[in-house]
Amino acid sequence: MRVIERKPNMRHALINLAEIAYEENNLDEALAYIQKALEKRESYWGLNLSGKIHKRRGSYEEAVRDFSQAHKLDPMHVHALTSRGEMYRSSRALDQALDDFNKALEISPKNVFSLVRRANVYMQQKNFDHAAVDFKTVSKLSLSTGENRFAQGCLHLFAGESRKAEICLNLALKLNPEDGLFLVYRGYDYLQKKIWIKHLSSIQMMFLLDVYEETCLEGKESIKRR
């Protein structure tokens, strides 16, 4: 009986160690722990964490594989689904990203991460009305979150209210300082105002966080054309 109990406990302990190493950005160590944990038995949270580790390492195919496998194990959890959708979005596989975010929102209609990312996909597809609907939904939810402030900032950008947009986007980044999407739109706001030093600072931060993507330019042009 003790042997039966020890195995899942050991697996959970390894997953916890992998999560700690991941948070400390010790990715090789995190990957070693999580691979050991998944040797005997796959688990949703183990695979989801493995996907996050591969994502941070820049291993796109491995990340998508792990998120997909985690979703198969538990289709009613949204974490792996939204993470895979974000991988698709950042690689410009927009239809696949939209499909994942739609499925996540069917399961959890108030998931602000999925709403914000789906809105960004709509922006890239030039579907501005749908993007505005999602941003408005987020702006009414979770009032103290970075996603809420980001959504408000984007709505102010839509309306040409640059000062209000800057305030909201700065608040969003205080709450979520490493969110690359927030940096993209704050950088655009500074660019519109011709505040070049702050714009370059935002771009440099994107590179430091390894989150700079072609959608930066897409997002700028999308708002400009609205």
C-alpha positions in Angstrom: 0.0 0.0 0.0 2.8 2.4 0.8 4.4 1.7 -2.6 1.1 2.7 -4.4 0.9 5.9 -2.4 4.6 6.9 -2.9 4.5 7.0 -6.8 2.0 9.8 -7.2 3.5 11.7 -4.4 7.0 11.5 -6.0 5.5 12.6 -9.3 3.9 15.6 -7.7 7.1 16.5 -5.9 9.0 16.4 -9.2 6.4 18.6 -10.9 6.7 21.0 -8.0 10.5 21.1 -8.3 10.1 21.6 -12.1 7.8 24.6 -11.4 10.2 26.1 -9.0 13.1 25.7 -11.5 10.9 27.2 -14.2 10.0 30.3 -12.1 13.7 30.7 -11.4 14.4 30.4 -15.2 16.5 27.3 -14.7 15.0 25.7 -17.8 17.3 22.7 -18.2 16.8 21.7 -14.6 13.0 22.3 -15.0 12.9 20.1 -18.1 14.9 17.3 -16.4 12.5 17.3 -13.4 9.3 17.3 -15.6 10.6 14.6 -17.9 11.3 12.4 -14.9 7.8 13.1 -13.5 6.2 12.1 -16.8 8.2 8.9 -17.3 5.8 6.6 -15.5 2.5 8.4 -16.1 1.3 11.5 -18.0 -0.6 14.1 -16.1 -2.4 17.2 -17.3 -0.5 19.7 -15.1 2.8 18.0 -15.8 2.3 18.2 -19.6 1.0 21.8 -19.3 4.2 22.8 -17.4 6.3 20.9 -19.9 4.7 22.9 -22.7 5.5 26.1 -20.8 9.1 25.1 -20.4 9.5 24.3 -24.1 7.8 27.6 -25.0 10.2 29.6 -22.9 13.1 27.6 -24.5 11.8 28.5 -27.9 10.9 24.9 -28.8 7.7 25.6 -30.7 6.8 22.1 -31.9 7.5 20.5 -28.5 5.4 23.1 -26.7 2.4 22.6 -29.0 2.8 18.8 -28.7 2.7 19.0 -24.9 -0.2 21.4 -24.8 -2.1 19.3 -27.2 -1.5 16.1 -25.2 -2.6 17.8 -22.0 -5.8 19.0 -23.7 -6.5 15.4 -24.8 -6.1 14.2 -21.2 -8.6 16.8 -19.8 -10.6 18.7 -22.5 -12.5 20.7 -19.9 -9.5 22.5 -18.6 -8.6 25.7 -20.4 -5.0 26.3 -19.4 -3.4 24.1 -22.1 -5.9 25.1 -24.7 -5.2 28.9 -24.2 -1.5 28.3 -24.0 -1.6 26.4 -27.3 -3.8 29.2 -28.8 -1.2 31.7 -27.7 1.5 29.7 -29.5 -0.5 29.7 -32.6 -1.3 33.4 -32.3 2.4 34.4 -31.9 3.4 32.3 -34.9 0.6 33.9 -37.0 -1.5 30.6 -37.3 -4.5 32.8 -36.7 -7.3 30.4 -37.6 -5.9 27.8 -35.3 -5.5 30.3 -32.6 -9.0 31.6 -32.9 -10.3 28.0 -32.8 -8.5 27.3 -29.5 -9.6 30.6 -27.9 -13.2 30.0 -29.0 -13.1 26.5 -27.5 -11.6 27.9 -24.3 -14.4 30.5 -24.0 -17.0 27.9 -24.5 -15.7 26.2 -21.4 -15.0 29.4 -19.5 -16.8 32.4 -21.0 -15.2 34.9 -18.6 -11.6 33.8 -19.1 -9.9 37.2 -19.6 -6.7 35.8 -21.0 -8.6 34.1 -23.8 -10.7 37.1 -24.4 -7.7 39.5 -24.7 -5.8 37.1 -27.0 -8.9 36.5 -29.2 -9.3 40.2 -29.5 -5.7 40.5 -30.7 -6.4 37.8 -33.2 -9.4 39.7 -34.5 -7.2 42.8 -34.7 -4.7 40.9 -36.9 -7.6 39.7 -39.0 -8.9 43.3 -39.3 -12.1 42.3 -37.6 -12.2 45.4 -35.4 -15.8 45.2 -34.3 -15.4 41.7 -32.9 -12.1 42.9 -31.2 -13.9 45.8 -29.6 -16.6 43.5 -28.2 -14.0 41.3 -26.5 -12.1 44.3 -25.1 -15.4 45.8 -23.8 -16.2 42.5 -22.1 -12.8 42.3 -20.5 -13.0 46.0 -19.4 -16.1 45.1 -17.3 -14.5 42.0 -15.7 -11.8 41.6 -13.0 -11.3 45.3 -12.4 -7.9 45.0 -10.8 -6.2 42.9 -13.4 -3.7 43.8 -16.0 -6.0 42.4 -18.7 -8.8 44.7 -17.7 -6.5 47.8 -17.8 -5.0 46.6 -21.2 -8.5 46.2 -22.6 -9.5 49.7 -21.5 -6.2 51.0 -23.0 -7.0 49.5 -26.4 -10.5 50.9 -26.3 -9.0 54.4 -25.7 -6.6 53.8 -28.6 -9.6 53.0 -30.8 -11.2 56.2 -29.7 -8.1 58.3 -30.3 -7.8 59.0 -26.6 -4.0 58.7 -26.4 -3.5 60.1 -22.9 -6.1 57.8 -21.3 -4.7 54.9 -23.3 -1.2 55.6 -21.9 -2.5 55.6 -18.3 -4.3 52.3 -18.7 -1.5 50.6 -20.5 1.0 51.7 -17.9 -1.3 50.3 -15.2 -1.6 47.1 -17.1 2.2 46.7 -17.2 2.5 47.4 -13.5 0.2 44.5 -12.9 1.6 42.3 -15.6 5.2 43.6 -16.2 6.3 40.8 -18.5 3.3 40.6 -20.8 4.7 41.2 -24.3 1.3 42.0 -25.8 0.9 44.9 -23.4 4.3 46.2 -24.3 3.4 46.0 -28.0 0.5 48.4 -27.6 2.2 50.8 -25.2 5.1 51.0 -27.7 2.6 51.9 -30.4 1.0 54.5 -28.2 4.4 56.2 -27.7 5.1 55.9 -31.4 1.9 57.7 -32.2 2.9 60.5 -29.9 6.4 60.6 -31.4 7.9 59.9 -28.0 10.8 58.0 -29.5 12.8 57.3 -26.4 9.9 55.6 -24.6 8.9 53.8 -27.8 12.4 52.4 -28.2 12.4 51.5 -24.5 9.3 49.4 -25.0 10.8 47.7 -28.1 14.1 47.0 -26.2 12.1 45.5 -23.3 10.3 43.2 -25.8 13.7 41.9 -27.0 14.9 41.4 -23.4 11.8 39.4 -22.6 12.1 37.5 -25.9 8.5 38.4 -26.8 9.0 40.7 -29.8 6.9 39.4 -32.7 5.8 40.6 -36.1 2.3 41.3 -34.7 3.8 44.5 -33.1 3.7 46.1 -36.5 0.4 44.4 -37.4 -1.2 45.8 -34.2 0.1 49.3 -34.9 -1.3 49.3 -38.4 -4.6 47.8 -37.3 -5.3 50.6 -34.8 -4.1 53.2 -37.2 -6.6 52.0 -39.9 -9.5 51.7 -37.5 
